[in-house]
């Protein structure tokens, strides 16, 4: 079948438009803003979300007051499994987080005493998030 110039131009335009739309959708998914801090319906109970991507952890730092919270970790790094641990800033191990083998999301309720902690990935030392827990202010 022989295409005319007009049908060729239409086909190329549709193809380019598809590539642009797909590229924009992937960029928005990959480079989107980190999700905002979420609060649940239980007063004083918050969710902190970490997302591991192919270039590191977002956000790289969290500051919060002492008290219980849920730590949600999302694996969007492209790796099937990531080996995470929660350590005190002095490198004392605090908690070994389960390997997220083929899992995209892990969550756990934590209550850490005031101090500074790091969530680290064993195979990528630059992939880490610093969590600073301050004393709860009296009201």
C-alpha positions as CSV (number, residue, x, y, z in Angstrom):
1,X,0.0,0.0,0.0
2,X,1.3,3.4,-0.9
3,X,0.9,6.2,1.6
4,X,0.3,9.8,0.6
5,X,2.2,12.7,2.1
6,X,-0.8,13.7,4.1
7,X,-1.3,10.3,5.7
8,X,2.4,10.0,6.4
9,X,2.4,13.4,8.1
10,X,-0.7,12.4,10.2
11,X,0.9,9.1,11.2
12,X,4.2,10.8,12.2
13,X,2.3,13.5,14.2
14,X,0.2,10.9,16.0
15,X,3.4,8.9,16.8
16,X,5.2,12.0,18.1
17,X,2.2,13.0,20.2
18,X,2.1,9.5,21.7
19,X,5.8,9.7,22.6
20,X,5.4,13.2,24.2
21,X,2.4,12.1,26.3
22,X,4.0,8.9,27.4
23,X,7.2,10.7,28.3
24,X,5.4,13.4,30.2
25,X,3.4,10.8,32.2
26,X,6.6,8.9,33.1
27,X,8.4,12.1,34.1
28,X,5.6,13.1,36.3
29,X,5.6,9.7,38.0
30,X,9.3,9.6,38.4
31,X,10.2,13.2,39.2
32,X,7.0,14.2,41.0
33,X,7.0,16.1,44.2
34,X,7.4,13.9,47.3
35,X,4.0,13.1,48.9
36,X,2.9,15.5,51.7
37,X,3.0,14.4,55.3
38,X,-0.2,12.5,55.9
39,X,-2.2,12.3,59.1
40,X,-4.6,9.6,60.0
41,X,-8.0,10.0,61.7
42,X,-6.4,9.1,65.1
43,X,-5.2,12.4,66.6
44,X,-1.4,12.7,67.0
45,X,-0.7,9.7,64.8
46,X,1.2,10.6,61.6
47,X,2.7,8.8,58.6
48,X,6.2,9.5,57.4
49,X,6.8,8.3,53.8
50,X,10.2,7.5,52.3
51,X,10.6,6.7,48.6
52,X,13.7,5.0,47.4
53,X,14.4,5.8,43.7
54,X,17.3,4.9,41.4
55,X,19.2,8.0,42.6
56,X,18.5,7.9,46.3
57,X,15.9,8.5,49.0
58,X,13.2,11.2,49.0
59,X,13.0,13.0,51.3
60,X,16.6,12.9,52.5
61,X,15.6,14.4,55.9
62,X,12.6,14.2,58.2
63,X,12.2,16.2,61.4
64,X,9.4,15.4,63.8
65,X,8.5,15.5,67.5
66,X,8.7,12.4,69.6
67,X,5.7,10.2,69.5
68,X,4.3,7.2,67.6
69,X,4.2,7.3,63.8
70,X,4.0,4.9,60.9
71,X,7.0,4.7,58.7
72,X,6.1,3.9,55.1
73,X,8.9,2.9,52.7
74,X,8.3,2.7,49.0
75,X,10.7,0.9,46.7
76,X,10.6,2.7,43.3
77,X,14.3,2.2,42.7
78,X,13.9,-0.4,40.0
79,X,15.7,-3.0,42.1
80,X,13.7,-6.1,43.1
81,X,15.0,-6.0,46.6
82,X,16.6,-3.4,48.8
83,X,18.3,-4.1,52.1
84,X,17.4,-1.4,54.6
85,X,18.3,-0.7,58.2
86,X,17.5,1.9,60.8
87,X,20.5,3.0,62.8
88,X,21.3,5.7,65.3
89,X,23.5,8.4,63.9
90,X,26.4,6.9,65.9
91,X,25.9,3.8,63.8
92,X,24.4,1.7,66.6
93,X,21.9,-0.6,64.9
94,X,18.3,0.2,66.0
95,X,16.2,-2.0,63.7
96,X,16.8,-4.3,60.8
97,X,14.1,-3.6,58.3
98,X,12.9,-6.6,56.3
99,X,14.3,-6.9,52.8
100,X,11.7,-5.6,50.4
101,X,12.0,-8.5,47.9
102,X,9.6,-7.8,45.1
103,X,7.5,-5.6,47.5
104,X,6.9,-2.0,46.6
105,X,5.7,-0.8,50.0
106,X,6.7,-1.7,53.6
107,X,5.2,0.0,56.7
108,X,5.6,-0.3,60.4
109,X,4.5,1.7,63.5
110,X,7.5,3.1,65.3
111,X,8.1,5.2,68.4
112,X,11.7,6.4,68.6
113,X,13.2,8.3,71.5
114,X,14.6,11.8,70.8
115,X,17.8,11.6,68.7
116,X,19.0,11.3,65.1
117,X,18.6,8.2,63.1
118,X,19.4,7.1,59.5
119,X,17.5,4.8,57.2
120,X,20.2,3.3,55.0
121,X,20.4,0.9,52.1
122,X,23.2,-1.6,52.4
123,X,24.3,-1.7,48.8
124,X,24.1,2.1,48.2
125,X,25.7,4.1,51.0
126,X,24.5,7.4,49.5
127,X,20.8,6.2,49.7
128,X,19.8,7.3,53.1
129,X,17.4,9.5,55.0
130,X,18.2,11.3,58.3
131,X,15.3,11.2,60.8
132,X,15.6,13.7,63.6
133,X,13.2,13.2,66.6
134,X,13.0,16.1,69.0
135,X,11.4,16.3,72.4
136,X,7.7,16.8,72.4
137,X,6.8,20.4,73.2
138,X,4.5,20.8,76.2
139,X,1.3,22.7,75.4
